Amino acid sequence: MKTNRTDYVSFQHVKKTYDGKTLVVKDFNLDIAPGEFVTMLGPSGSGKTTCLMMLAGFETATHGEIFIDGTPVNHLAPHKREIGMVFQNYALFPHMTIAENLAFPLKVRNMSTREIAERVENILSMVELSHVANRYPKQLSGGQQQRVALARALVFEPKLVLMDEPLGALDKQLRETMQMEIKHLHEKLGITILYVTHDQDEALTMSDRIAVFNDGEVQQLAPPNELYESPSNAFVAQFIGENNQIVGQVQSLEEQYCQVAVGSYQVQAKSVQVVNERALTTLSIRPEKIVINPQGSELQNRFVGRVNEMIYHGDHFRLIIEVSGFASLVVKVPNDSGQGLAVRVGEQVEIGWRKQDCHALDYQEQNFQEQNSSEPSRNADRDGAREEEAL
């Protein structure tokens, strides 16, 4: 059986339960085009890793069908799916040299000695590690080990590579460097990548599209800029980037905008998930969209507040401004002059923002809190076993 789809990977109405009662994945649908980089992003226990493991063959879907290149794979063994896998803990064989680690997946595919040597040499050159071919994993840094793990996933030239939190063990600077290396390798090789992370910055930096997960469901699937600029609900707005959320009551609706009462104030906002007049809504406004001491009349929302806190972040200042009876708002002001801001803690300032930068979303009584994981815990030994099975 094959599908008529042009997508390389397709999840169709996939569900997963471990106890027969609670669904950790609820009616998951996702199509990934050939050569696309898609990231599944969400808090622990949201179902993203379970979806990845069902695609890899380490978990079985309770309901629905998964296709790779038009062929159903629900009952296909992991090693027959021809998928490259990269885990957080690297899962390298400690008793093998780097060259031997890279040769292993080629040997199990019965390639000739000459072809194995050529491919290992080429992939080591690609990840700039030719000089460590005869070393053992313990003799390499964390960043080098992760590059070897990435090289091993690519050495047999799979069309699909799955990555499960591959950079989670690295420090911030090295993680950012590896993000760009993976992104450039993806662009160079044209492979299809499905990536799992809970790091929003990582997802925004690397992905063509991002699927935001929560409680076993995809909340929004969109390119990074769309997720950030036009969140579809309050969860996505809070999970992607820093965000001010304010609860108010809808007073009126007019075309694509609405007027919302927050205490004694009226706020104009873009209607995204507004049920009707008098309904409660969560207003979302990004800190960098708020202007300090605005000039001109292009800002429809204007308020006076008190500067409670000001923190220097190098390229910007982070201010906490309290509007009486309203909220404490986070405001980011670029440090474009390098000479600081002309405001001080305790001073009154005017702030404002455009109505199109403020989104009226679904009502949430409490801000997002990361959930306890409902997915089974995984350790280094299990990752290693799965890596070997996939190879």
Sequence and secondary structure as in RCSB ss.txt:
>XXXX:A:sequence
MKTNRTDYVSFQHVKKTYDGKTLVVKDFNLDIAPGEFVTMLGPSGSGKTTCLMMLAGFETATHGEIFIDGTPVNH
LAPHKREIGMVFQNYALFPHMTIAENLAFPLKVRNMSTREIAERVENILSMVELSHVANRYPKQLSGGQQQRVAL
ARALVFEPKLVLMDEPLGALDKQLRETMQMEIKHLHEKLGITILYVTHDQDEALTMSDRIAVFNDGEVQQLAPPN
ELYESPSNAFVAQFIGENNQIVGQVQSLEEQYCQVAVGSYQVQAKSVQVVNERALTTLSIRPEKIVINPQGSELQ
NRFVGRVNEMIYHGDHFRLIIEVSGFASLVVKVPNDSGQGLAVRVGEQVEIGWRKQDCHALDYQEQNFQEQNSSE
PSRNADRDGAREEEAL
>XXXX:A:secstr
       SEEEEEEEEESSSS EEEEEEEEEE TT EEEEE  TTSSHHHHHHHHHTSS  SEEEEEETTEE TT
S GGGS EEEEETT    TTS HHHHHHHHHHTTT  HHHHHHHHHHHHHHTT GGGTTS GGGS HHHHHHHHH
HHHHTT  SEEEEESTTTTS HHHHHHHHHHHHHHHHHH  EEEEEES HHHHHHH SEEEEEETTEEEEEE HH
HHHHS SSHHHHHHSS  EEEEEEEEEEETTEEEEEETTEEEEEEESS  STT EEEEEE GGG EES  SS  S
EEEEEEEEEEEE SSEEEEEEEETTTEEEEEEEE  SSS  S  TT EEEEEE GGGEEEE   SS        S
    HHHHHHHHHHH 
